Amino acid sequence: MGTNRSPQPINRQPDAHRKLESWKEIAAFLGSSERTVRRWEAERSLPVHRVPGGERGRVFAYTRELSNWLAGSPDRPSPEETPARSAAPPPIPVPERPIYSRRWWFAVLLMGPGAVAATLLLVHSHSATSAHHAPKAGAEELYLQGRFFWSKRTPESLRKAVDDFAQAIVRDPNYAPAYVGLADCYNLLREFSAMPDSAAYPRALDAARKAVQLDDSSAEAHNSLAFVSFYWNWNAKLADREFRRAIELNPGYVLAHHWRANFLMCLGRYQEALDEIERARKLDPNSQAIVADKGLLLSNLHRLEEAIALLKQVEERDPDFSASHRYLSWVHLKTKDYPAYLAEGKLAAQLAGDDRLMAAMKAAEQGFTAGGGRGLLESTLRFRQQLYATGKGSAYDVAQAYAWLGRQQEALHYLQISLAKMEPDIVGLRVDDCFQGVSKEPEYVALLRQFDRGAHR
């Protein structure tokens, strides 16, 4: 089944003609709130259609039209069709929200030491790399406010952060940190909300490139570019160079050590990944995201008891942090603790506002009720096959479902499709232990080689 053909040049066109069938889906695609997109329709001609003769309030929209509206011209290609060509992110409509100043910082202090530490670390990093540029009035305050919301990593806080960074760009189009913040929001929105990769990553890439163009001495800009270059464009060589550049520019930049650790984990360089995640943890011991990602790293090393202990620690400290629930669900699936898998998975879906994940967990639960663990896995496969058949799911997800059931040839078939389509999830293929059963197969070895040739080009 394997082939030695080298990966073709990146040409992503997912979701270019997809239909969104509710205000919630439209808001998720745009990375904003339902209230905001409703206002954009009324005040800024957002291209939303209403179902003729249908229920009152039923709406739909097409991703191509929304992308063209964001870009400001109906004749301009959508950002999803040309992710690597634009030098700057598409113009983003800016909602009217107040700038919080000294009184707002006082409110941060009242929220406890974790919020203070996270905000101060970001402020220090920002000031260290952008001191040569004097931002225009209000831009820096909006940036700092956006960083605070970004650090909370919830769907609503990330949307607020997008608004703040966009407003900062409007105040000062040459202010690099605001573009970095925008890139970092989109890098996380596809993980902590229902925003699809194909909507988030191209915007992150454009914003990160613009930030580097404006300030090549910015550690934050190089770090953001490293992240999206690997997970979206599969360019491990560029990502490693950009991560190293970020750390060279600012050895104390927490997020560079944190994200480089995850990058090294995906490459199977586990000891280096552990070293980096520990550096990040020591620089910011209050970060729940760092502790959670260390738990994920330990689970991939099969140190499951340690992983569960760390993730439970995060869960107790911050029950609303979705990543800990998501990672715990994966660990419980590995250990075949299906009730715990279902409970944590449903919590993760609820916190991320991800209806598709919630539907997947409900399908799995019905299968478990009817047929135990085997029924859960078979129901999961059927659900993922249906999503894939309708263009709403990935081949990689189907491959995982086949692998969990021990149907290895089908798993390899869908992995080939995933690689050919350059799906983002396949960057974790090397460390996804559901494929251990095929790890010695020639087809699997050829897949890894093919991926590596593309990633290290």
ABEGO torsion letter per residue (X at the ends): XBBABBBBBBBBABGAABBBABAAAAAAAAGBBAAAAAAAAAAAGBBBBBBBGBBBGBBBBBAAAAAAAAAGBAABBBAAABAAABABBBBBBBBBBBBBBAAAAAAAAAAEAAAAAAAAAAAAAAAAAAAABBBBBGAAAAAAAAAAAAAAGBAAAAAAAAAAAAAAAAABAABAAAAAAAAAAAAAAAAABABBAAAAAAAAAAAAAAAAAABAABAAAAAAAAAAAAAAAGBAAAAAAAAAAAAAABAABAAAAAAAAAAAAAAGBAAAAAAAAAAAAAABAABAAAAAAAAAAAAAAGBAAAAAAAAAAAAAABAABAAAAAAAAAAAAAAGBAAAAAAAAAAAAAAAGBAAAAAAAAAAAAAAAAAEAAAAAAAAAAAAAAAAAAGABBAAAAAAAAAAAGBAAAAAAAAAAAAAAGBAAAAAAAABAAAAAAAABAAAAAAAAAAAAAAAX
